[in-house]
Amino acid sequence: MAHVSRKLSNAFEGALAGGGDPATSPLYVFGPFLRLIVVAGVAQITFGASIWLVIFTIALVSAMYRLVMVWITDGSGGSGLNEEEFGGWAVKVNAGITVVEYTLTFLVSMAALVTFVADRVPTLNQTFIGIELRVYVAIALSVLTGWLVNRGPKVAARAFGPATLGVLILLWAMIISTIFKLGFQLPDFNLEAFSAENIRYTLGGYARILAVMTGIEIFANLVPAYNGTSAEKSRKAFNSLLIIMGTTGLTMLIVGPAIFQLADPTNTEVSVFTQTMDQLLPEPLAWLGTIVGVAVLLSASAASAQGLQNLALGLKYRNYVPAFIGQRNRFGVADKPVWLEVAVVSLCFVVFGADEETYLAIYAAGVFILLSMTGWAATRRLFRNLRSDRRIGGFIALVGTVAAALLTSVATLIIFEERFFEGAWTYLLFLPLLYILFTWFRRHLGEPTLAEEHLGKVILDRKYLRPFHELRVGEHLSTEFEQIIVPLDGSDFAERPLSFAQSIAHAYDAQMTLMTVAPPAKAKFRRADATERDQEWRQQVAYLDNLVQGLQRAGINADFVIESGSIVEQIDAFAAESHADLILMSTHGRSGMERWLIGSVANKLTRQTSTPVLLVRPTVAWRSRWSQFKRLLVALDGSQNAEYILPYAVSFALHFDSEIILLSVPSGQEDAISSAHSESIRTYLEHILDVVRAQNIEAQAIVTGSSAASTIIDVCEGEEADLIMMTTHGFSGLDRFMLGSVAERVIQHTIAPVFLLPSR
């Protein structure tokens, strides 16, 4: 459950980044499971059936999450799918369960940790003033963990480190040692386990080891942390899930029978995993395994506290909790939720003890409520998709997802029935209470601005990385410009973008196509055509051919085309036909006002096309004649649509070694804005800066002004930016970046070129 501050390049990196929680589960689930069935005398019958039921559940739920990873690529995972399918109530239910789950993750991980320590230091099982010594150790480590986490993520990362690799090595060492010493033995699947006298124990054992499913949601949250397209990211995230859940599953199937054979579950002094480890591994490796287990469990506790910090911040910005809950300390993190968690955890240890079995059932119950909600949300989406696309693959996916939803729902009922009086009942108390509290605060604090709502979702759902959004404005588009179109009309005004086009073509090794649109009476003409119609036509051909030859001498792969018809329709059609990545054009044409005029061709084209457009306003200033694209001013209004410009800004920065200046105008009104509102905008930009800077790009953020257009122009001049970048449709209560309003005024008055990304 580590935070990721850079892009993940492959599935193994993702497994290490997010697999700590599920990978540690085999360390502590076998004890409660074996104690139930061994004491009842049914272990020989029910052991294998319970294990195979869990493996079947892992397979079905993993397949379901493959769909979630394809549909939801922004990092919100199952929570995002639930919100999309079920609405606002799902947000509050998810948040309530997550609050409880983070606390239980801390409890279970810390309790399992002290169990591992007590395995090697039996003195900790003794009591002092009526309380076991292990409880004192658990409380001390909880306070230390909270203190380190509240000193910021960098301190926490240095203190706990990436322990997941160690636990994966430990599990595989156990798998290999088991096969080497005991042979390859899989658990039996005895149908007697489902007889009337045994099924209670089969399902009870199943409920106790279902904690191996904890953390599976993490991999859906990790999707945006990978490099590549949306499809590549979702595939890598799923492969990360397979690495972790595959290792966990093999441990259950291969090491599980060894634990059953070698360990004594009635021995309360040493956990069954440590007993088995001592018999399968040489002594130094067994002790090393204990150290690895302690490290990764401590890391899981810290990660749950960090998750609670993010949850509090996200709920604060969405007005689900009062502002002081998410108030940041001098290290930039929300410390109050963590200290509250440490207090609750310490109280639980004092009252209920530091045995992980005490908290395991409640832990699994919350996980399966979330998994079943995600299963039914996925079922709803698949059913809706099948109405328009009735392919056989869709029906197969629907059947599998319904099975997963039913299985997780049944598992939830089994856990509640089995462990209701052992703690599962608390969900019936805490979930309604938290739901009522979230609703009450939202109603009394009022609806947040769209930027604050969006920021809340960013922090609440993207637990591992705040990426820029995936491009969704056209399948053929790419931020690596390969095909550039430059519309011309034969005038000096229209030729102004050529210098910019040359710079971009050189940087990206792009193909440049010069384009003229002739009156409708003229026939289509391509460079390879031989037909010549009249003097005007020959002049156009000669003009374009001369420009192309000059570009080719400069080392640019260039060509030209003459189309006939409506200017806007022909440019847009040719851009789509040629899979163009960028259209560069002037805002003024032949007479300066005749054809290429914002409000006319450029305006209509930007409203109609899905291809990015770079507009140049011809002036006497050098910044409107030539640019190295060294300072990029990126306008954001807090909306997701506005963020679609970010991949293009990063691409420019990487190719031209540019600095990115993020600008947000906090209000479209002339009155002063509140400090809380300003803080939310700054925090929002800081999250984006973290991702930009992680790619070794120099970047800064500016929050200023009250009028979007004039502020963009003023900041552009003050910062000497040589390119303004924005989307043409930004939706926000702050202001609207829409062509015809903000973008039009910026283009009309700035001397810098303007890159516009149409957002559909």
C-alpha positions, 0 to 999 in steps of 0.5 A: 500500500505504498504511495507511488510518486512516479510512473510504473513501467511494468506489472512487477513494479505495480505488484511491489507498489500495491501488493503489501496488504494482500501478500501478507494475508497468508501470514495470519489467516491460517491460525484462526482457520485451523483452530476452528476445524481442528478443534471441531475434529473435521479438518480432514474433511473440510480443509481442502474444500474451504481452500478451493472455495477461496481460490474459486472466489479469487479467480472470479473476483480477479476476472471481475476486476479486469473489467473494472480496470478497463472501464475506470482508468482514472484511479478511482477503481471500484469506488468510481464504478459504484459512484457512476452506477449508483450515484451519491449514496455509494460515495458515502457508503464507500467512504464509511466502509473505508474509514472502518477498513483503514482502522481495521487494516491498522489493527490487523496488521499491528496485531499480526506484527506483534504475534510475529514478534511474540513468536520469537520473544515468548515473554511478550505473552506474559501479563503486566498489571493484567494486560499482556506485554504484547499489548504495550508493544502494539500501542507503542508501535502504533504511536510511533507509526502515527508519529512517523506518518504525520511527519509526511510521506517522505519520512514514512517512506524512508522509515518503512521502505518497500517491504513487499518484495521481501514478503514475496520472496518469503512466500516463494521460498516457502512454496519451493521448500514445501515442494522440495521437502514434502512434494507437490500436494494440493488440498483434497476436495471432499464433497462430504464437506458440504454435508449437513453436519460439515457445511457449517465448518466448511463455510466457517473456515472459508469465512476465516481465510477470505481475508486473503482478498483484502487489498485487491481493490488497490490494483484498480486504484493503481491503473493510472500509475503505469506508463502507456495507453489506457489499454496498456495501463489496465493490462499492466495493472491486471498483471500486477494483480495476477502476480500478487493474487497468484502468489497468494493463491499458490501459497494457499494451495501448496503451503496450506497443506504443509501448515496443516500437516506440520503446525499445531494450531492449539499452540498459542505461543507460536503462530502456525505460519512461524511453526511451519517456517521453522520446519521448512526453512533453515534457521537463519532464513526462518528468522529472516522471514520473521523480520520480513513479516514484521517489516511488511506488516508495519508498512501496511499499518503505515499505509492505512494511516496514510490512506486515512489522511487522504480520505480525510482530505478528500471528504473535507474538500467535498464537504462531507466532514468539517474543515478541521478534520482535514487541516494540514500540519506543518508537514503538509498532511492531515494529522488529526485523523491519524491520531484519532485512528491511533487512539481508537486502535490503542483502546481496542488493544487494551479492551480486546487484546492484540490478537489478529483473530479478534479483528479479522472477521470484521476486516473481511466483512467490510472488504466483501461489502465493497467487493459485492457492491462493485460486482453488482455495479459491474453487472449493471454496466454489462447489462446496459452494454449488452443492449447495444452490443450483443456479442457472445463475449459480452454474455460470457462476461455478464455470466461471470460477473453475476457469479462474482457478484453473487459469490461475494454477496453470499460470502458477505452474508456468511461472514456476518452470520458466522462472526456477527457476535464477534464484531461484524455487528459493528458495521450495522452501527458504524456505517449508518452513523457515518452515512448520517454524519456525511449527509449532515455535514454536506447539507450544512456546509453546502455544495462545494464548487466544482473545483473543490468537488473534483479535488476531493475526488482526486484525493479521495479516489486516486490513492497512489498517483495523481495523473493527468487524465487519459485523452478521450477526444479522438481515438486517432489523436496522439501527443507525439505529433506525427502529422501536422496540417497548415492551412494557407491562403497565399497571404503573409498573414496565413504564413505566420504559423510556418515557423512554429510548424517547422519547430514542431516538425523538427522536434517530433520528426513530423510530416507537414502538409500545407493545405489550401481550400479552393472555391467549390467549383474547383476540383480536388488536386493533390501533388501527384495530379497532373491536371491544370485548370486555369492561371489561378490554379497554377499559381496556387500549385506553384506557390505551395510547391515552392513552400514545400521545396523550401521545407524539404531543403530544411529537412522537413518531410512536407507535402501539399494538398488542395481541396475544394468546398467549404473551408472549415468542413474540408480542413476538418475532413482532411484532418480526420482522413489523414489522422492529423495530430495538429492543425496550425493556422493564423487567426488572420488571412489575406486582408487581415480580416477576409478569411482566416478570422477568429469568429469565422474560420478559426472559430468554427473549425475549433468548435467543429474539429476534434483535432488540436489547433494551434492558433497564431495571431500575426503581430509585429512582436517577435513572440507571434513570429517565432517560438522555442516553446520554452515557457508554457502557460497551461490554463486550468479551471478545476474541471476534468475537461480542462485537464485533458490539455496536460498530456500535450503540455508534458509532451511539449515540455519533454521535446522542447525542454520547457517549463510548465506554468499552471494557472488557475483563476479562482473566481469569475467574480470581482469580489474577493475569494475565501482563503479556504477556496484559494487553498483548495485550488492551490492544493489541486494544482500542487497534486498536478505539479507532483506528477509533472515534476516526477518526469523531470519537468520544471513547473510552477503554479500560479493562482491569481486574478478574478477575470479568466481572460484578462488574467491569462493575458496578464500572466502570459506577459508577466511570465513571458510565456511563449505558448498558452495552452487550454481546452475549448470547453472547461466546465466550472463554477469558477469560469468557463474556458469556452471558445467565443468567451475566454479563449476568444478574448485571449486569442484576440489580445495576446501576442503568444500563440494559443494551443486549443484542445477541443474537448468533446 
